[in-house]
Amino acid sequence: MNETLLYAASASFEAACEITCLPDGHRARGLHGHSFLAEVRCAPPAGWATFPGNEVAQLQSALQAAVAPLDYQYLNTHIAQPTDENLARWLRAQLKLPGSMTIALQSTANSGVDLDEKNHAHIWRKYLFESAHQLPNVAAGHKCGRMHGHGFEVIVHADQDIANSEMGIDYDAIDAAWQPLADQLHMACLNDIRGLENPTSEVIAAWIWHRLKSELPALSWITVYETASAGAHFDGTNYRIWKEQSFDSAVLLSAAPAGHAARRLHGHTYALRLHLSAPLDAVMGWTVDYGDVKELFNPIFDQLDHQPLNEVTGLANPDPANLARWIRQNAQTKLPQLDRVDVYQQRGCGAILSWGVLGPALPI
């Protein structure tokens, strides 16, 4: 299947606003403020960057310039109704980037919206519940067979064609739909809940989906973080998981012109996210064991971590896009379920390579 490559960049800004289209008494109707985070993901045409490997830096620079007029400002002077959706529209108009483009706007750590080129608003809200569980069908000695616990995080996503509306579904409506499930899941042993006798991340995601869909018709997928570095998605039909790792490496971009800072030896703490899609194993209740993913990927990871990437075979110009392609090439035999690789050199700044059906873009 043909691959899709997206470049991503992020920028933050601090601002005050009033959302007067909300009903009287709504807490966001009055004057308040946020630490906003904006992200752009796009597929610019070949040759757009000043040199191969500079795409992320140029994209980040363009986004920083776009948010600069909003930083430490009263947003209503720029946008009559500065909802997350309208802020994303405003930024899209300022950027005028070539190629397909998605603008993500995060007003809090637990909520945001991704506005795609078709004017669909992918609205999301994040929740936490603290629970115990064990996996009853794993092999003897597997650590997940012992009773243990997690601070689970759940992201509820709703996909809406908002056309010219000021906003999509209100976050409060998602909160109201979620609360009855939170009452069941929080401070509980998940194995004791009907339908969660084998509470893997995938099973939990599907359990939540089937109980929320009737209350929230716009529901598009459920994301469950079992840990900060691993989790699962369910969209009503398909399962996918991800496993995240970080590696610390030295790098220089040989394609940069003489005198450019990127041509000097420097380094990053990279965030790497591997996405895998597979049918659910009816017995195990998972698609792929997170531990197996890590073990199978370790030999590839060791070639990157604490290494000068330019000396890795096949990585003469190790920008995030080439790193993602190199990882795909080296991992696809060991991990045939792999269908997407995200490589970030800074928070929200990197490349997303997909060769399957594009799954949800995780909040930053």
Backbone hydrogen bonds, N-H to C=O, Kabsch-Sander energy under -0.5 kcal/mol:
donor,donor_aa,acceptor,acceptor_aa,energy
4,T,354,S,-3.7
6,L,4,T,-0.5
6,L,352,I,-2.5
7,Y,42,C,-3.2
8,A,350,G,-2.9
9,A,40,V,-2.0
11,A,38,A,-2.3
13,F,36,F,-1.9
15,A,34,H,-1.9
16,A,73,Q,-2.4
17,C,32,H,-2.8
19,I,28,A,-1.8
20,T,18,E,-0.9
22,L,19,I,-1.4
26,H,23,P,-2.1
29,R,26,H,-1.9
30,G,26,H,-0.6
32,H,17,C,-2.1
34,H,15,A,-2.4
36,F,13,F,-2.4
36,F,34,H,-0.8
37,L,106,Q,-2.2
38,A,11,A,-3.1
39,E,104,A,-2.6
40,V,9,A,-2.5
41,R,102,T,-2.3
42,C,7,Y,-2.4
43,A,100,S,-1.5
48,W,45,P,-1.8
54,N,51,F,-2.2
58,Q,54,N,-2.4
59,L,55,E,-2.4
60,Q,56,V,-2.6
61,S,57,A,-2.2
62,A,58,Q,-2.3
63,L,59,L,-2.3
64,Q,60,Q,-2.5
65,A,61,S,-2.0
66,A,62,A,-1.7
67,V,63,L,-2.2
68,A,64,Q,-1.2
70,L,67,V,-1.9
71,D,67,V,-0.9
71,D,68,A,-0.8
72,Y,14,E,-4.6
73,Q,14,E,-0.7
73,Q,70,L,-1.4
75,L,16,A,-3.1
75,L,73,Q,-0.8
77,T,74,Y,-1.9
78,H,75,L,-2.1
79,I,75,L,-2.5
83,T,81,Q,-2.5
86,N,166,E,-0.5
87,L,83,T,-2.6
88,A,84,D,-2.2
89,R,85,E,-2.0
90,W,86,N,-2.6
91,L,87,L,-2.5
92,R,88,A,-2.2
93,A,89,R,-2.2
94,Q,90,W,-1.7
95,L,91,L,-2.3
96,K,92,R,-1.9
102,T,41,R,-2.5
103,I,115,L,-2.3
104,A,39,E,-3.3
104,A,102,T,-0.5
105,L,113,V,-2.9
106,Q,37,L,-2.9
107,S,105,L,-0.6
107,S,111,S,-0.5
108,T,111,S,-1.3
111,S,108,T,-0.9
112,G,124,W,-1.7
113,V,105,L,-2.3
114,D,122,H,-1.7
115,L,103,I,-3.5
115,L,113,V,-0.5
116,D,114,D,-0.6
116,D,120,H,-2.2
119,N,116,D,-1.9
121,A,160,Q,-3.2
122,H,114,D,-3.1
122,H,120,H,-0.7
123,I,121,A,-1.1
123,I,158,A,-2.7
124,W,112,G,-2.6
125,R,156,V,-1.6
126,K,110,N,-3.0
127,Y,154,V,-3.1
129,F,152,F,-2.3
131,S,129,F,-0.6
131,S,150,H,-2.1
132,A,188,A,-2.4
133,H,148,H,-2.8
135,L,144,C,-3.0
138,V,135,L,-0.9
142,H,139,A,-2.2
145,G,142,H,-2.0
146,R,143,K,-1.3
148,H,133,H,-2.3
150,H,131,S,-2.4
152,F,129,F,-1.7
152,F,150,H,-1.0
153,E,225,Y,-1.9
154,V,127,Y,-2.7
155,I,223,T,-2.6
156,V,125,R,-2.6
156,V,154,V,-0.5
157,H,155,I,-0.6
157,H,221,W,-2.1
158,A,123,I,-3.0
159,D,218,A,-2.3
160,Q,121,A,-1.9
160,Q,158,A,-0.6
162,I,119,N,-1.3
162,I,160,Q,-1.0
163,A,119,N,-0.6
165,S,162,I,-3.3
173,A,170,D,-1.1
174,I,170,D,-1.2
175,D,171,Y,-2.5
176,A,172,D,-2.3
177,A,173,A,-1.7
178,W,174,I,-2.2
179,Q,175,D,-2.1
181,L,178,W,-1.1
182,A,178,W,-2.1
183,D,179,Q,-2.2
184,Q,180,P,-0.8
184,Q,181,L,-0.5
185,L,181,L,-2.3
186,H,182,A,-2.7
187,M,130,E,-2.8
188,A,130,E,-0.6
188,A,185,L,-0.9
190,L,132,A,-2.8
190,L,188,A,-0.7
192,D,189,C,-1.7
193,I,190,L,-2.1
196,L,193,I,-2.6
200,T,198,N,-2.2
203,V,285,G,-0.6
204,I,200,T,-2.6
205,A,201,S,-2.5
206,A,202,E,-2.2
207,W,203,V,-2.5
208,I,204,I,-2.5
209,W,205,A,-2.3
210,H,206,A,-2.4
211,R,207,W,-1.0
211,R,208,I,-0.5
212,L,208,I,-1.6
212,L,209,W,-0.6
213,K,209,W,-2.4
215,E,212,L,-0.7
216,L,212,L,-2.1
219,L,216,L,-2.4
220,S,157,H,-2.7
221,W,157,H,-1.0
222,I,234,F,-2.6
223,T,155,I,-2.4
224,V,232,A,-2.9
225,Y,153,E,-3.3
226,E,224,V,-0.7
226,E,230,A,-1.5
227,T,230,A,-1.7
230,A,227,T,-0.9
231,G,242,W,-1.7
232,A,224,V,-2.2
233,H,240,R,-3.4
234,F,222,I,-1.8
235,D,238,N,-1.6
240,R,233,H,-1.7
241,I,276,L,-2.5
242,W,231,G,-2.2
243,K,274,L,-2.1
244,E,229,S,-3.4
245,Q,272,L,-2.5
247,F,270,Y,-1.7
249,S,247,F,-0.6
249,S,268,H,-2.0
250,A,307,Q,-2.1
251,V,266,H,-2.9
253,L,262,A,-3.1
254,S,252,L,-0.8
254,S,316,A,-0.6
256,A,253,L,-1.6
260,H,257,P,-2.1
263,R,260,H,-1.8
264,R,261,A,-1.5
266,H,251,V,-2.9
268,H,249,S,-2.0
270,Y,247,F,-2.9
270,Y,268,H,-0.8
271,A,344,Y,-2.7
272,L,245,Q,-3.3
272,L,270,Y,-0.5
273,R,342,D,-2.4
274,L,243,K,-2.7
275,H,340,R,-2.7
276,L,241,I,-2.6
277,S,337,Q,-2.3
278,A,239,Y,-0.8
281,D,286,W,-2.6
282,A,280,L,-0.6
285,G,281,D,-2.7
293,V,289,D,-2.1
294,K,290,Y,-2.3
295,E,291,G,-2.4
296,L,292,D,-2.8
297,F,293,V,-1.9
298,N,294,K,-1.4
300,I,297,F,-1.0
301,F,297,F,-2.5
302,D,298,N,-2.7
303,Q,299,P,-0.6
303,Q,300,I,-0.8
304,L,300,I,-0.6
304,L,301,F,-1.5
305,D,301,F,-2.6
306,H,248,D,-2.4
307,Q,304,L,-1.0
309,L,250,A,-2.7
309,L,307,Q,-0.9
311,E,308,P,-2.1
312,V,309,L,-1.7
315,L,312,V,-2.3
319,D,317,N,-2.4
323,L,319,D,-2.5
324,A,320,P,-2.3
325,R,321,A,-2.2
326,W,322,N,-2.4
327,I,323,L,-2.6
328,R,324,A,-2.4
329,Q,325,R,-2.4
330,N,326,W,-2.2
331,A,327,I,-2.0
332,Q,328,R,-2.0
335,L,331,A,-3.0
338,L,335,L,-2.0
339,D,275,H,-2.2
340,R,275,H,-1.1
341,V,353,L,-2.8
342,D,273,R,-2.5
343,V,351,A,-2.8
344,Y,271,A,-2.8
345,Q,349,C,-2.3
346,Q,349,C,-1.4
349,C,346,Q,-2.2
350,G,8,A,-1.7
350,G,348,G,-0.6
351,A,343,V,-2.6
352,I,6,L,-2.9
353,L,341,V,-3.0
354,S,4,T,-2.7
354,S,352,I,-0.5
355,W,339,D,-2.1
356,G,339,D,-0.8
358,L,356,G,-0.5
362,L,360,P,-0.7
